[in-house]
Amino acid sequence: MPVTNNITRLLEARKIKYTAFELPAEKLGAMETARRLGVDPSIIFKTIVAVRATPGTKPILAVIPGNAKLDVKALAALVKEKKVSVPTQREAEQLTGLQAGGISPLALINRGFQIWLDESALQHGEIHVSGAQRGLNIRLPVKDLIQLTGARTGKISVPSEEDEEL
């Protein structure tokens, strides 16, 4: 039986075509997820939490390809901040209320997070994102992800020199 959660119910209610993939319920990085699903890491997008320098502002969700790393300077420029930083895994979990490996822009709609999607996503019809829990991966059309989350697009990642995971 396929996994059902608030994300899959939301997608079904909005009549958005998606495919859910079940994976082991452990924290898998984007590169390992791509390997297990047999897809190019450039279509497995990971969500990185970024914190603004301005106190009291809501964090940013940066959604970038699995084979890339967040360009904090580019993101800071796009959000008109002097600096943004990436919190620790524990801090990211506290900020989002989600477990690392399950942080998803789909789970944080209307929660005040500004969502930025790397512009490379626009080269693909569909991409994979977390289904808001470890072990659930969702493939959906890029246009639907943008429309549903209100994501803005920009060049916010750079190629990763190695198989690192954030």
C-alpha positions as CSV (number, residue, x, y, z in Angstrom):
1,M,0.0,0.0,0.0
2,P,1.5,3.4,-1.0
3,V,2.5,5.8,1.8
4,T,-0.2,8.4,2.5
5,N,0.5,11.6,4.5
6,N,-0.6,15.2,4.4
7,I,1.6,15.9,1.4
8,T,0.1,13.1,-0.8
9,R,-3.4,14.1,0.4
10,L,-2.7,17.8,-0.6
11,L,-1.4,16.8,-4.0
12,E,-4.4,14.6,-4.6
13,A,-6.8,17.3,-3.4
14,R,-5.2,19.8,-5.9
15,K,-5.3,17.1,-8.6
16,I,-1.5,17.3,-9.1
17,K,0.0,14.4,-10.9
18,Y,2.8,12.9,-8.8
19,T,4.5,9.6,-8.1
20,A,5.5,8.6,-4.6
21,F,8.6,6.4,-4.0
22,E,9.1,4.5,-0.8
23,L,12.7,4.3,0.5
24,P,14.2,3.1,3.8
25,A,13.0,5.3,6.6
26,E,16.5,6.4,7.4
27,K,18.3,9.7,6.4
28,L,19.4,9.1,2.9
29,G,21.3,11.9,1.1
30,A,20.2,13.1,-2.3
31,M,23.0,11.2,-4.1
32,E,22.0,7.9,-2.4
33,T,18.3,8.5,-3.2
34,A,19.2,9.0,-6.8
35,R,21.3,5.8,-6.8
36,R,18.4,3.8,-5.2
37,L,15.8,5.2,-7.6
38,G,18.1,4.8,-10.7
39,V,17.8,8.5,-11.7
40,D,20.2,11.3,-12.4
41,P,21.1,13.2,-9.2
42,S,20.3,16.5,-11.0
43,I,16.6,15.7,-10.7
44,I,16.7,14.8,-7.0
45,F,16.3,18.1,-5.2
46,K,17.2,18.6,-1.6
47,T,15.9,21.3,0.7
48,I,18.4,23.3,2.6
49,V,17.4,25.6,5.4
50,A,19.1,29.0,5.2
51,V,18.9,31.7,8.0
52,R,19.0,35.4,7.2
53,A,21.3,37.8,9.0
54,T,18.4,40.0,9.9
55,P,17.1,39.0,13.4
56,G,13.5,37.9,13.7
57,T,13.0,36.9,10.0
58,K,11.8,33.6,8.9
59,P,14.3,31.1,7.4
60,I,14.5,30.4,3.7
61,L,14.1,27.0,2.1
62,A,16.6,26.6,-0.7
63,V,15.6,23.7,-3.0
64,I,18.7,22.6,-5.0
65,P,19.9,19.7,-7.1
66,G,21.3,16.7,-5.2
67,N,24.6,17.0,-7.0
68,A,25.1,20.7,-6.1
69,K,25.7,22.8,-3.0
70,L,24.0,25.9,-1.9
71,D,25.6,29.2,-3.0
72,V,25.0,31.2,0.1
73,K,26.3,34.5,-1.5
74,A,24.0,34.2,-4.5
75,L,21.0,33.4,-2.2
76,A,21.8,36.3,0.1
77,A,21.9,38.7,-3.0
78,L,18.6,37.4,-4.2
79,V,16.9,37.9,-0.8
80,K,18.7,41.3,-0.4
81,E,20.6,40.3,2.7
82,K,24.2,40.9,3.5
83,K,24.6,37.3,4.5
84,V,22.7,34.0,4.9
85,S,24.0,31.0,6.7
86,V,23.1,27.3,6.9
87,P,22.2,26.2,10.4
88,T,23.2,22.9,11.9
89,Q,21.0,19.8,11.2
90,R,19.5,20.1,14.7
91,E,18.7,23.8,14.3
92,A,17.2,23.2,10.9
93,E,14.9,20.5,12.5
94,Q,13.9,23.0,15.2
95,L,13.2,25.8,12.7
96,T,11.0,23.6,10.4
97,G,9.6,21.1,12.9
98,L,10.6,18.4,10.4
99,Q,13.3,15.7,10.6
100,A,16.4,16.1,8.4
101,G,15.9,13.9,5.4
102,G,12.2,14.9,5.5
103,I,12.4,18.6,5.2
104,S,10.2,19.5,2.2
105,P,8.9,22.7,0.7
106,L,5.6,20.9,0.3
107,A,5.2,20.5,4.1
108,L,5.9,24.1,4.9
109,I,3.4,25.9,2.6
110,N,1.8,28.9,4.2
111,R,4.2,28.7,7.2
112,G,6.1,31.9,6.4
113,F,9.1,30.4,4.8
114,Q,10.4,32.0,1.6
115,I,11.0,29.2,-0.9
116,W,13.7,29.5,-3.6
117,L,14.1,26.8,-6.2
118,D,17.3,26.6,-8.2
119,E,16.7,27.7,-11.7
120,S,18.1,24.4,-13.0
121,A,14.8,22.8,-12.1
122,L,13.3,24.7,-15.1
123,Q,15.3,22.4,-17.4
124,H,13.2,19.4,-16.3
125,G,9.6,18.6,-16.6
126,E,9.5,16.8,-13.3
127,I,11.8,16.7,-10.3
128,H,11.9,14.7,-7.0
129,V,11.6,16.3,-3.6
130,S,11.1,15.0,-0.1
131,G,7.7,13.8,0.8
132,A,8.0,15.5,4.3
133,Q,9.1,12.3,6.0
134,R,12.2,10.1,5.8
135,G,11.5,7.3,3.4
136,L,9.1,9.2,1.1
137,N,10.2,10.8,-2.1
138,I,7.8,12.6,-4.4
139,R,8.2,13.2,-8.2
140,L,6.1,16.0,-9.5
141,P,6.0,18.6,-12.3
142,V,8.2,21.6,-11.7
143,K,5.4,24.0,-12.7
144,D,3.1,22.5,-10.1
145,L,5.8,22.6,-7.3
146,I,6.3,26.3,-8.1
147,Q,2.6,27.1,-8.2
148,L,1.8,25.2,-5.0
149,T,4.7,26.6,-2.9
150,G,5.0,30.0,-4.4
151,A,8.7,29.3,-5.0
152,R,10.8,31.9,-6.7
153,T,13.6,30.7,-9.0
154,G,17.2,31.8,-9.2
155,K,20.7,30.6,-9.5
156,I,21.3,29.5,-5.9
157,S,23.6,26.5,-6.3
158,V,27.0,25.6,-7.6
159,P,28.2,22.2,-8.7
160,S,29.5,20.1,-5.9
161,E,33.2,19.1,-6.3
162,E,32.6,15.8,-4.5
163,D,29.7,13.6,-3.3
164,E,29.1,15.7,-0.2
165,E,25.8,15.8,1.5
166,L,24.4,18.7,3.5
